[in-house]
Amino acid sequence: MRRRMATAAALGAALLVSGCAGQVWGAPPAHDPPQAPVSVAPKAPAVPPTPPAGLDDRVRQATAQAAESGADIEAAILDRTTGHFASSGSNQAFPIASVVKLFIADDLLLRASQGETELSDADRKAMDAMLRSSDDSAAQTFWDRGGQNDIISRIVARYGLSGTTAPWNGHWDVTESTAADLVRYYDKLLNGSGGLSPEQSSVIIGNLARFTPTGNDGYPQRFGIPEGLSGEQVAVKQGWFCCWNGGNQLHVSTGIIGPDHRYVMAISSLDPTDEASAREHITQAVRTIFPGGKV
């Protein structure tokens, strides 16, 4: 009995020792060979954006070609990403015709936000028509309501437009500006430094992107930027009238180019030919500046 108990005790002790030891089956695993450190290739530095090659030369070329047909071209382009500015060089002032409707809308939106005036639903529809289809009656209503030339004075002060002057006769369509000033206006409208909030500026930009093929007076609006840059997304405000300095046809094409709003452009033409030829000449100037209808 004592022997069986001893044997049992010994067996129990062996099992106890076995149970406490780690369970090992077969040979221990071999150690993995040391791994060489993984080298991560440094990322290539981002290539900084560059303006279109030869842009300045093509602006000068377009100006010279237009002069051969008798047209006097003023043009300015700003690459808002690189800051590169290209122009025809002279920066002469010209009447901006219906492009002044940008200033009228801008002033009205700011004064409404400051509680100086109210905008009814009818007013907002009239503003849409003024910007999209260049409605003259809406422009005259808002021009009178805003104090006429006082509108230009306020815009000049807010945007720092040194080459822009109020009309000598109080008629909004003969407000004068320069291509450089108009480009500056668009740039400051987009970056918010002109005074409008993003919500307010989007009212203007959204309407320009929805410009109609013809104005409310029946005149074609597809000349200059929208026709010359047919491969790009654009938002434009156009202007036109006859006649200035004799029998010259005046055409002004301004706007924002590209879905990212990288470029802003203004181009004007005083042309002694007929309306259709004058439209074609300013459009051809844009095509010369941007061959293939794209930036």
VOBA-1610 file (N, C-alpha, C; in pm, whole numbers, padded with zeros to 5 digits, always signed):
BEGIN
Met+00083-00121+00000Met+00000+00000+00000Met+00085+00124+00000Arg+00183+00124+00087Arg+00272+00239+00095Arg+00350+00255-00034Arg+00385+00138-00098Arg+00460+00141-00221Arg+00378+00196-00335Arg+00252+00152-00338Arg+00163+00202-00444Arg+00142+00350-00428Met+00133+00393-00301Met+00114+00536-00278Met+00239+00612-00318Ala+00356+00556-00291Ala+00480+00623-00330Ala+00492+00631-00480Thr+00455+00518-00541Thr+00461+00517-00689Thr+00366+00619-00746Ala+00248+00620-00685Ala+00149+00719-00735Ala+00196+00859-00710Ala+00262+00879-00592Ala+00312+01015-00561Ala+00420+01054-00659Ala+00507+00958-00693Ala+00614+00988-00788Ala+00557+01021-00924Leu+00456+00943-00962Leu+00394+00968-01094Leu+00328+01103-01096Gly+00260+01137-00986Gly+00194+01269-00979Gly+00295+01381-00988Ala+00408+01361-00918Ala+00512+01466-00922Ala+00566+01482-01061Ala+00583+01369-01132Ala+00635+01378-01270Ala+00538+01451-01359Leu+00408+01420-01340Leu+00308+01490-01422Leu+00304+01637-01390Leu+00323+01668-01259Leu+00320+01807-01218Leu+00434+01884-01283Val+00553+01821-01278Val+00668+01886-01341Val+00647+01902-01488Ser+00593+01794-01550Ser+00567+01801-01694Ser+00467+01908-01727Gly+00361+01921-01645Gly+00258+02021-01674Gly+00309+02161-01657Cys+00407+02183-01568Cys+00458+02318-01546Cys+00555+02360-01652Ala+00615+02260-01720Ala+00712+02296-01823Ala+00641+02339-01948Gly+00707+02423-02030Gly+00648+02466-02157Gly+00631+02349-02249Gln+00521+02343-02319Gln+00494+02234-02413Gln+00577+02258-02537Val+00670+02169-02562Val+00759+02183-02678Val+00744+02061-02764Trp+00713+02081-02891Trp+00695+01970-02983Trp+00796+01986-03096Gly+00880+01888-03115Gly+00976+01893-03222Gly+01090+01987-03189Ala+01166+02019-03294Ala+01284+02103-03278Ala+01242+02248-03260Pro+01317+02326-03183Pro+01285+02469-03170Pro+01296+02540-03303Pro+01212+02642-03325Pro+01216+02712-03456Pro+01348+02783-03475Ala+01396+02776-03597Ala+01520+02846-03629Ala+01494+02996-03627His+01595+03073-03587His+01581+03219-03587His+01578+03270-03731Asp+01488+03368-03759Asp+01485+03429-03893Asp+01617+03501-03919Pro+01665+03492-04043Pro+01789+03564-04074Pro+01767+03715-04060Pro+01867+03788-04021Pro+01852+03933-04005Pro+01810+03998-04137Gln+01716+04090-04127Gln+01664+04157-04246Gln+01745+04284-04271Ala+01776+04304-04397Ala+01844+04429-04433Ala+01748+04545-04413Pro+01795+04656-04364Pro+01706+04772-04347Pro+01643+04815-04479Val+01513+04847-04475Val+01442+04889-04597Val+01473+05036-04622Ser+01525+05063-04737Ser+01554+05204-04772Ser+01437+05262-04847Val+01389+05377-04804Val+01278+05447-04870Val+01336+05558-04955Ala+01309+05550-05083Ala+01361+05654-05173Ala+01297+05788-05139Pro+01376+05891-05131Pro+01316+06022-05101Pro+01220+06064-05212Lys+01111+06129-05172Lys+01014+06177-05271Lys+01076+06288-05355Ala+01049+06280-05483Ala+01098+06388-05569Ala+01027+06517-05533Pro+01101+06626-05527Pro+01035+06752-05493Pro+00929+06788-05598Ala+00820+06846-05550Ala+00713+06886-05641Ala+00765+06989-05740Val+00728+06970-05863Val+00771+07064-05966Val+00685+07189-05956Pro+00746+07304-05934Pro+00665+07425-05922Pro+00594+07456-06052Pro+00471+07507-06044Pro+00399+07541-06166Pro+00468+07653-06241Thr+00459+07648-06370Thr+00520+07751-06453Thr+00414+07808-06547Pro+00428+07934-06584Pro+00332+07991-06679Pro+00351+07930-06817Pro+00251+07939-06903Pro+00266+07885-07039Pro+00388+07944-07109Ala+00467+07858-07168Ala+00588+07904-07235Ala+00553+07997-07350Gly+00628+08106-07360Gly+00611+08197-07472Gly+00490+08288-07464Leu+00427+08296-07347Leu+00304+08374-07334Leu+00326+08521-07369Asp+00431+08580-07317Asp+00456+08722-07343Asp+00475+08747-07492Asp+00550+08659-07558Asp+00573+08676-07701Asp+00443+08667-07780Arg+00355+08576-07739Arg+00230+08558-07813Arg+00135+08676-07791Val+00141+08738-07673Val+00059+08859-07651Val+00106+08969-07746Arg+00236+08986-07757Arg+00288+09088-07849Arg+00254+09053-07994Gln+00262+08925-08027Gln+00229+08882-08162Gln+00082+08911-08194Ala-00006+08881-08101Ala-00149+08906-08122Ala-00176+09054-08141Thr-00109+09138-08064Thr-00127+09282-08076Thr-00082+09331-08213Ala+00032+09280-08260Ala+00085+09320-08390Ala-00005+09272-08503Gln-00054+09150-08494Gln-00142+09098-08600Gln-00272+09177-08606Ala-00327+09212-08492Ala-00451+09290-08490Ala-00429+09427-08553Ala-00313+09486-08527Ala-00282+09617-08583Ala-00278+09613-08735Glu-00237+09499-08791Glu-00233+09486-08936Glu-00373+09495-08998Ser-00474+09454-08921Ser-00612+09463-08971Ser-00678+09595-08930Gly-00602+09681-08862Gly-00654+09811-08823Gly-00706+09816-08680Ala-00701+09705-08609Ala-00755+09700-08473Ala-00649+09736-08370Asp-00691+09808-08269Asp-00603+09844-08158Asp-00640+09756-08038Ile-00549+09665-08003Ile-00574+09566-07899Ile-00503+09605-07770Glu-00576+09590-07659Glu-00516+09599-07525Glu-00544+09466-07456Ala-00440+09403-07403Ala-00460+09272-07341Ala-00375+09259-07216Ala-00428+09186-07117Ala-00353+09154-06996Ala-00399+09019-06944Ile-00304+08938-06898Ile-00333+08805-06844Ile-00253+08788-06716Leu-00317+08735-06613Leu-00248+08705-06488Leu-00260+08557-06458Asp-00145+08492-06438Asp-00141+08355-06388Asp-00143+08368-06236Arg-00256+08335-06174Arg-00274+08357-06031Arg-00194+08257-05946Thr-00145+08151-06008Thr-00064+08053-05935Thr+00081+08097-05926Thr+00137+08140-06037Thr+00277+08181-06039Thr+00296+08330-06017Gly+00189+08408-06037Gly+00201+08553-06029Gly+00251+08617-06156His+00270+08537-06261His+00321+08593-06386His+00214+08678-06453Phe+00254+08797-06496Phe+00164+08893-06560Phe+00217+08922-06700Ala+00131+08906-06799Ala+00169+08935-06938Ala+00072+09038-06993Ser+00123+09133-07069Ser+00035+09235-07125Ser+00090+09286-07257Ser+00003+09357-07327Ser+00044+09417-07454Ser+00135+09537-07432Gly+00142+09586-07310Gly+00244+09684-07276Gly+00199+09827-07259Ser+00106+09873-07340Ser+00073+10016-07338Ser-00017+10053-07221Asn-00107+09961-07181Asn-00198+09983-07069Asn-00279+10112-07085Gln-00329+10134-07205Gln-00413+10250-07231Gln-00554+10226-07180Ala-00617+10331-07128Ala-00755+10319-07082Ala-00850+10316-07202Phe-00964+10249-07183Phe-01065+10239-07288Phe-01202+10230-07220Pro-01309+10264-07290Pro-01442+10246-07231Pro-01469+10098-07214Ile-01529+10059-07102Ile-01548+09916-07077Ile-01690+09870-07106Ala-01776+09961-07151Ala-01912+09923-07191Ala-01979+09839-07081Ser-02037+09727-07118Ser-02115+09648-07022Ser-02031+09575-06919Val-01899+09577-06933Val-01815+09517-06829Val-01832+09591-06697Val-01876+09717-06703Val-01899+09793-06580Val-02009+09729-06494Lys-02087+09641-06553Lys-02193+09575-06476Lys-02135+09487-06365Leu-02009+09445-06381Leu-01940+09378-06271Leu-01933+09471-06150Phe-01892+09594-06174Phe-01876+09691-06065Phe-02011+09725-06002Ile-02113+09737-06086Ile-02247+09768-06034Ile-02295+09657-05942Ala-02279+09532-05986Ala-02323+09418-05905Ala-02240+09406-05777Asp-02110+09423-05789Asp-02021+09414-05675Asp-02060+09515-05567Asp-02079+09639-05607Asp-02116+09745-05513Asp-02251+09718-05448Leu-02345+09670-05528Leu-02478+09643-05476Leu-02476+09531-05373Leu-02402+09425-05402Leu-02394+09312-05309Leu-02331+09353-05176Leu-02225+09433-05183Leu-02162+09474-05058Leu-02253+09565-04977Arg-02317+09661-05040Arg-02404+09753-04967Arg-02524+09680-04908Ala-02573+09579-04980Ala-02684+09500-04925Ala-02639+09423-04801Ser-02517+09370-04804Ser-02467+09295-04688Ser-02443+09386-04567Gln-02422+09514-04592Gln-02399+09610-04485Gln-02526+09680-04441Gly-02639+09640-04498Gly-02767+09697-04460Gly-02796+09834-04518Glu-02720+09875-04618Glu-02740+10006-04679Glu-02850+10005-04785Thr-02882+09888-04835Thr-02990+09872-04932Thr-03044+09731-04919Glu-03157+09705-04980Glu-03217+09572-04976Glu-03223+09514-05116Leu-03214+09382-05121Leu-03225+09312-05249Leu-03345+09218-05243Ser-03445+09251-05321Ser-03563+09165-05329Ser-03535+09049-05422Asp-03628+08953-05427Asp-03614+08843-05522Asp-03611+08895-05664Ala-03691+08998-05692Ala-03693+09057-05825Ala-03559+09123-05856Asp-03499+09186-05756Asp-03367+09248-05775Asp-03263+09143-05809Arg-03269+09031-05739Arg-03170+08925-05763Arg-03186+08865-05902Lys-03307+08851-05948Lys-03329+08801-06084Lys-03279+08903-06187Ala-03300+09030-06158Ala-03251+09135-06248Ala-03098+09136-06252Met-03036+09113-06136Met-02889+09106-06133Met-02838+08988-06214Asp-02905+08874-06201Asp-02868+08758-06281Asp-02872+08791-06430Ala-02980+08856-06473Ala-02995+08891-06614Ala-02889+08992-06657Met-02855+09084-06568Met-02754+09184-06599Met-02617+09121-06621Leu-02584+09021-06539Leu-02452+08959-06549Leu-02447+08851-06656Arg-02552+08773-06670Arg-02551+08663-06768Arg-02578+08712-06910Ser-02677+08799-06921Ser-02726+08839-07054Ser-02708+08987-07080Ser-02632+09053-06993Ser-02596+09194-07011Ser-02718+09285-07024Asp-02817+09261-06940Asp-02941+09339-06946Asp-02914+09485-06909Asp-02945+09575-07001Asp-02917+09718-06980Asp-03015+09784-06884Ser-03141+09743-06889Ser-03240+09809-06803Ser-03210+09781-06656Ala-03167+09659-06625Ala-03129+09627-06488Ala-03007+09709-06446Ala-02910+09722-06537Ala-02791+09800-06506Ala-02827+09946-06476Gln-02918+10002-06555Gln-02956+10142-06533Gln-03027+10160-06399Thr-03115+10066-06365Thr-03185+10073-06236Thr-03088+10070-06119Phe-02995+09976-06122Phe-02898+09964-06012Phe-02797+10079-06013Trp-02763+10128-06130Trp-02672+10243-06144Trp-02732+10366-06075Asp-02857+10390-06104Asp-02925+10506-06043Asp-02940+10488-05892Arg-02976+10366-05850Arg-02996+10340-05708Arg-02867+10356-05629Gly-02755+10322-05690Gly-02628+10326-05619Gly-02556+10459-05624Gly-02617+10558-05689Gly-02552+10689-05693Gly-02466+10712-05815Gln-02486+10630-05919Gln-02416+10647-06047Gln-02263+10649-06028Asn-02200+10763-06053Asn-02054+10768-06048Asn-01996+10731-05912Asp-02077+10745-05807Asp-02029+10707-05674Asp-01995+10558-05668Ile-02064+10479-05747Ile-02033+10335-05753Ile-01889+10314-05795Ile-01847+10384-05900Ile-01711+10369-05951Ile-01610+10416-05847Ser-01640+10524-05779Ser-01548+10574-05676Ser-01527+10470-05566Arg-01636+10405-05525Arg-01624+10305-05419Arg-01546+10182-05466Ile-01572+10139-05589Ile-01501+10022-05643Ile-01352+10054-05658Val-01319+10170-05711Val-01179+10211-05729Val-01107+10209-05594Ala-01173+10260-05490Ala-01110+10264-05358Ala-01090+10124-05301Arg-01189+10038-05314Arg-01180+09904-05254Arg-01081+09814-05326Tyr-01073+09826-05457Tyr-00990+09736-05536Tyr-00856+09798-05577Gly-00837+09925-05548Gly-00710+09989-05584Gly-00688+09997-05733Leu-00789+10044-05806Leu-00783+10049-05952Leu-00736+10186-05998Ser-00607+10199-06018Ser-00548+10329-06047Ser-00578+10381-06187Gly-00618+10293-06279Gly-00644+10336-06416Gly-00790+10344-06452Thr-00878+10336-06351Thr-01022+10332-06374Thr-01084+10465-06334Thr-01168+10522-06423Thr-01232+10651-06396Thr-01381+10645-06425Ala-01456+10721-06346Ala-01600+10730-06366Ala-01631+10800-06497Pro-01747+10773-06558Pro-01780+10835-06687Pro-01796+10987-06675Trp-01741+11056-06772Trp-01746+11203-06770Trp-01888+11256-06784Asn-01975+11176-06847Asn-02113+11222-06871Asn-02215+11150-06783Gly-02170+11067-06691Gly-02261+10996-06602Gly-02325+10872-06662His-02288+10837-06786His-02343+10717-06850His-02252+10598-06820Trp-02308+10496-06758Trp-02227+10386-06710Trp-02142+10319-06816Asp-02187+10316-06942Asp-02116+10239-07044Asp-01984+10303-07087Val-01964+10431-07055Val-01836+10494-07091Val-01744+10510-06970Thr-01769+10434-06866Thr-01668+10419-06761Thr-01541+10367-06828Glu-01427+10424-06791Glu-01301+10381-06853Glu-01215+10303-06754Ser-01142+10207-06808Ser-01050+10128-06727Ser-00938+10079-06816Thr-00849+10000-06760Thr-00739+09940-06835Thr-00747+09789-06823Ala-00678+09721-06914Ala-00675+09574-06906Ala-00611+09529-06774Ala-00507+09599-06730Ala-00441+09562-06604Ala-00535+09580-06485Asp-00612+09688-06485Asp-00707+09709-06375Asp-00815+09602-06371Leu-00864+09562-06488Leu-00969+09462-06492Leu-00917+09326-06444Val-00794+09294-06480Val-00733+09171-06431Val-00715+09178-06279Arg-00673+09293-06230Arg-00658+09312-06085Arg-00793+09295-06015Tyr-00897+09350-06075Tyr-01030+09337-06016Tyr-01068+09190-06000Tyr-01053+09112-06107Tyr-01089+08970-06100Tyr-01006+08897-05995Asp-00878+08925-05990Asp-00792+08856-05894Asp-00836+08885-05751Lys-00866+09010-05721Lys-00907+09046-05586Lys-01050+09000-05556Leu-01133+08991-05658Leu-01266+08933-05640Leu-01254+08787-05597Leu-01162+08715-05661Leu-01145+08572-05633Leu-01077+08547-05498Asn-00981+08632-05461Asn-00911+08605-05334Asn-00974+08675-05214Gly-01080+08752-05239Gly-01155+08813-05130Gly-01100+08944-05078Ser-00989+08991-05134Ser-00928+09113-05080Ser-00996+09241-05128Gly-01095+09227-05218Gly-01169+09344-05263Gly-01285+09382-05173Gly-01317+09294-05079Gly-01422+09328-04984Gly-01542+09236-04983Leu-01566+09162-05090Leu-01680+09071-05092Leu-01645+08940-05023Ser-01745+08882-04958Ser-01728+08750-04898Ser-01731+08645-05009Pro-01683+08523-04981Pro-01692+08417-05082Pro-01835+08394-05132Glu-01932+08405-05044Glu-02071+08386-05085Glu-02114+08495-05183Gln-02074+08618-05156Gln-02112+08729-05244Gln-02040+08721-05378Ser-01910+08691-05375Ser-01836+08683-05501Ser-01885+08567-05586Ser-01932+08459-05521Ser-01982+08345-05598Ser-02109+08380-05676Val-02184+08480-05629Val-02301+08525-05705Val-02255+08580-05840Ile-02150+08661-05838Ile-02098+08719-05962Ile-02036+08611-06049Ile-01945+08532-05991Ile-01873+08432-06071Ile-01968+08327-06127Gly-02064+08285-06046Gly-02160+08185-06094Gly-02242+08234-06211Asn-02280+08361-06208Asn-02355+08416-06320Asn-02269+08430-06445Leu-02144+08469-06427Leu-02055+08482-06544Leu-02031+08347-06610Ala-02030+08241-06529Ala-02012+08107-06584Ala-02134+08062-06664Arg-02248+08128-06640Arg-02372+08092-06710Arg-02410+08197-06814Phe-02310+08264-06869Phe-02340+08367-06969Phe-02416+08307-07087Thr-02505+08386-07143Thr-02588+08339-07254Thr-02519+08367-07387Pro-02546+08287-07490Pro-02481+08308-07620Pro-02507+08446-07679Thr-02624+08502-07650Thr-02655+08638-07697Thr-02702+08721-07578Gly-02678+08851-07589Gly-02725+08940-07485Gly-02874+08966-07500Asn-02932+09034-07401Asn-03075+09066-07408Asn-03108+09159-07523Asp-03007+09228-07576Asp-03030+09314-07693Asp-03011+09239-07824Gly-02984+09107-07816Gly-02968+09026-07935Gly-02826+09019-07989Tyr-02731+09086-07923Tyr-02594+09087-07974Tyr-02520+08960-07931Pro-02439+08900-08021Pro-02365+08777-07984Pro-02263+08805-07874Gln-02262+08719-07773Gln-02164+08734-07665Gln-02045+08639-07678Arg-02049+08551-07776Arg-01939+08457-07792Arg-01833+08517-07885Phe-01752+08605-07829Phe-01636+08658-07900Phe-01523+08672-07798Gly-01402+08684-07848Gly-01289+08700-07757Gly-01261+08574-07677Ile-01269+08583-07545Ile-01230+08472-07457Ile-01314+08346-07478Pro-01447+08351-07472Pro-01522+08225-07479Pro-01508+08153-07613Glu-01491+08229-07721Glu-01476+08166-07852Glu-01332+08127-07878Gly-01238+08211-07837Gly-01097+08182-07859Gly-01043+08073-07770Leu-01103+08056-07651Leu-01063+07951-07557Leu-01174+07848-07545Ser-01214+07794-07657Ser-01328+07703-07661Ser-01301+07571-07589Gly-01174+07539-07565Gly-01141+07415-07495Gly-01129+07431-07345Glu-01159+07549-07293Glu-01145+07575-07150Glu-01280+07610-07088Gln-01289+07587-06958Gln-01404+07632-06880Gln-01381+07779-06846Val-01475+07865-06885Val-01457+08008-06863Val-01581+08069-06798Ala-01559+08182-06732Ala-01668+08265-06679Ala-01637+08407-06725Val-01726+08467-06805Val-01690+08590-06874Val-01795+08700-06858Lys-01745+08823-06867Lys-01832+08940-06885Lys-01781+09013-07007Gln-01873+09034-07101Gln-01841+09096-07229Gln-01898+09238-07236Gly-01839+09317-07324Gly-01890+09451-07347Gly-01873+09491-07493Trp-01963+09574-07543Trp-01955+09617-07683Trp-02040+09740-07705Phe-02000+09822-07799Phe-02086+09926-07855Phe-02016+09990-07974Cys-02090+10061-08048Cys-02039+10142-08156Cys-02100+10281-08139Cys-02022+10384-08146Cys-01885+10383-08194Cys-01799+10468-08100Trp-01670+10451-08107Trp-01580+10524-08020Trp-01463+10579-08103Asn-01431+10704-08076Asn-01323+10770-08154Asn-01346+10755-08304Gly-01461+10804-08347Gly-01497+10790-08488Gly-01588+10671-08506Gly-01554+10589-08604Gly-01641+10475-08634Gly-01591+10344-08579Asn-01509+10347-08475Asn-01451+10224-08422Asn-01552+10140-08345Gln-01554+10011-08378Gln-01631+09914-08300Gln-01552+09883-08173Leu-01618+09892-08058Leu-01555+09858-07931Leu-01602+09721-07886His-01508+09634-07856His-01539+09504-07796His-01445+09482-07678Val-01500+09434-07568Val-01422+09404-07448Val-01461+09264-07401Ser-01361+09182-07377Ser-01385+09045-07330Ser-01299+09023-07206Thr-01364+08985-07096Thr-01293+08969-06969Thr-01341+08842-06900Gly-01256+08786-06815Gly-01307+08673-06739Gly-01203+08586-06674Ile-01252+08473-06626Ile-01177+08376-06548Ile-01165+08248-06630Ile-01045+08192-06633Ile-01018+08077-06719Ile-00977+07957-06636Gly-01040+07842-06663Gly-01002+07717-06599Gly-01087+07686-06477Pro-01108+07556-06449Pro-01191+07517-06334Pro-01130+07558-06200Asp-00998+07577-06197Asp-00931+07618-06074Asp-00911+07769-06066His-00967+07843-06164His-00958+07989-06165His-00813+08038-06167Arg-00727+07963-06234Arg-00584+07997-06231Arg-00556+08126-06309Tyr-00625+08146-06420Tyr-00596+08261-06506Tyr-00712+08359-06508Val-00677+08487-06511Val-00776+08591-06537Val-00723+08675-06653Met-00816+08723-06735Met-00775+08789-06859Met-00871+08901-06893Ala-00816+09005-06955Ala-00898+09112-07011Ala-00836+09153-07145Ile-00922+09169-07244Ile-00876+09211-07375Ile-00981+09303-07436Ser-00934+09410-07497Ser-01025+09505-07563Ser-00978+09530-07705Ser-01070+09576-07787Ser-01038+09605-07926Ser-01116+09726-07974Leu-01047+09819-08034Leu-01109+09928-08110Leu-01079+09899-08256Asp-01184+09877-08334Asp-01167+09822-08469Asp-01252+09900-08568Pro-01193+09952-08675Pro-01268+10033-08771Pro-01354+09952-08868Thr-01353+09819-08856Thr-01429+09735-08949Thr-01572+09719-08901Asp-01646+09627-08963Asp-01785+09602-08923Asp-01790+09513-08798Glu-01910+09497-08742Glu-01925+09423-08616Glu-01870+09281-08623Ala-01910+09207-08727Ala-01870+09066-08737Ala-01718+09054-08750Ser-01658+09140-08833Ser-01512+09135-08850Ser-01441+09173-08722Ala-01494+09272-08651Ala-01432+09314-08525Ala-01438+09201-08422Arg-01550+09130-08417Arg-01559+09016-08325Arg-01457+08908-08361Glu-01442+08883-08489Glu-01347+08781-08533Glu-01204+08822-08502His-01173+08951-08517His-01036+08997-08491His-00998+08980-08343Ile-01088+09015-08253Ile-01055+09002-08110Ile-01049+08854-08071Thr-01133+08772-08134Thr-01127+08628-08109Thr-00997+08568-08160Gln-00954+08612-08278Gln-00828+08563-08332Gln-00710+08603-08245Ala-00718+08720-08184Ala-00611+08762-08093Ala-00601+08664-07975Val-00714+08622-07922Val-00712+08526-07811Val-00656+08392-07858Arg-00692+08351-07979Arg-00640+08224-08033Arg-00490+08230-08053Thr-00439+08345-08091Thr-00295+08360-08107Thr-00223+08350-07972Ile-00284+08409-07872Ile-00226+08404-07738Ile-00232+08262-07681Phe-00342+08193-07706Phe-00360+08057-07656Phe-00394+07964-07773Pro-00294+07916-07845Pro-00319+07829-07961Pro-00393+07702-07921Gly-00480+07659-08009Gly-00553+07534-07985Gly-00671+07549-07893Gly-00702+07673-07854Gly-00821+07695-07771Gly-00806+07653-07626Lys-00680+07631-07581Lys-00656+07593-07441Lys-00534+07670-07390Val-00530+07683-07258Val-00416+07750-07195Val-00292+07662-07208
//
